[in-house]
Amino acid sequence: MAKLPEVIRVGPYDIQVEVWTHQQACAAQKYGEFCALELTVRVDGSMPHWQMVDSLLHELGHAIWWAYSVQRGDEEERIVAIMALAWAQIFRDTPALLPWLACEN
């Protein structure tokens, strides 16, 4: 089974990845979270892999929004262009993420 990277670069930031226990996720009442102050993404490691992938990508979406300065009033095309650029950067700078995403376990 591919290993989830401990660090994922989003723009110029190295985002730490922490896997929560089920108890930690329950205490936070979340499947995951992104904290800009701590430069950390956390996800519940007790979920099925497909749900953990969904949660990680969701939280990385928040990290992209923050790191690339997306604004609520931005036009759809600008947001989509930023997101595409950011995902390309993430996958290029953190190639170990791709095998983990594709893993079926």
C-alpha positions in Angstrom: 0.0 0.0 0.0 1.3 3.5 -0.9 2.1 5.7 2.0 0.4 9.1 2.5 3.1 11.8 2.3 3.9 13.6 5.5 4.3 16.9 3.7 2.4 18.3 0.7 3.6 21.5 -1.0 0.8 23.9 -1.8 2.3 27.0 -3.6 5.3 28.0 -1.6 4.1 26.3 1.6 5.0 22.9 3.0 1.8 21.6 4.5 2.2 19.0 7.2 -0.2 16.1 6.9 -1.5 14.5 10.1 -3.7 11.4 10.3 -6.2 11.6 13.1 -7.4 8.6 15.1 -11.1 8.1 15.0 -11.3 9.5 18.6 -9.4 12.7 17.5 -11.8 13.2 14.6 -14.8 12.7 16.8 -13.5 15.1 19.4 -13.0 17.7 16.6 -16.4 16.7 15.1 -14.8 16.8 11.6 -13.5 14.3 9.0 -10.6 16.7 8.4 -9.4 20.2 8.6 -6.9 22.7 7.2 -5.2 25.1 9.6 -3.3 28.0 7.9 -1.7 29.1 11.2 -0.2 25.7 11.7 0.3 24.9 8.0 -1.4 21.5 8.7 -4.0 19.3 7.1 -5.6 16.6 9.3 -7.8 13.8 8.2 -9.5 10.9 10.0 -7.4 7.8 9.2 -10.2 5.4 10.3 -12.3 6.1 7.2 -12.4 3.9 4.1 -9.6 4.9 1.7 -12.0 6.5 -0.8 -13.5 8.7 1.9 -10.0 9.6 3.2 -9.0 10.6 -0.3 -12.1 12.8 -0.6 -11.5 14.4 2.8 -7.8 15.0 2.0 -8.6 16.6 -1.4 -11.3 18.7 0.2 -8.9 20.0 2.9 -6.2 20.6 0.3 -8.8 22.6 -1.6 -9.0 24.9 1.4 -5.2 25.1 1.5 -5.2 26.1 -2.2 -7.9 28.7 -1.6 -5.7 30.2 1.1 -2.3 29.9 -0.5 -3.4 31.2 -3.9 -5.4 34.0 -2.4 -8.7 33.1 -4.0 -11.4 35.6 -3.1 -15.2 35.1 -2.8 -15.9 37.6 -5.5 -13.5 36.0 -8.1 -15.0 34.9 -11.4 -15.6 31.2 -12.0 -12.9 31.0 -14.8 -10.3 32.7 -12.5 -11.1 30.2 -9.7 -11.0 27.2 -12.0 -7.7 28.4 -13.5 -6.2 28.9 -10.1 -7.4 25.4 -8.9 -6.0 23.7 -12.0 -2.6 25.5 -11.6 -2.5 24.6 -7.9 -3.3 20.9 -8.5 -0.7 20.7 -11.2 1.8 22.2 -8.8 0.8 19.9 -5.9 1.1 16.8 -8.1 4.5 18.0 -9.6 6.0 18.9 -6.2 4.6 15.9 -4.3 4.7 13.0 -6.7 4.3 10.5 -3.8 0.7 11.7 -3.4 -0.4 10.2 -6.7 0.2 6.5 -5.8 -1.6 7.0 -2.5 -4.6 8.6 -4.2 -4.8 5.6 -6.6 -4.5 2.9 -3.9 -7.6 0.8 -3.5 -6.9 -0.2 0.2 
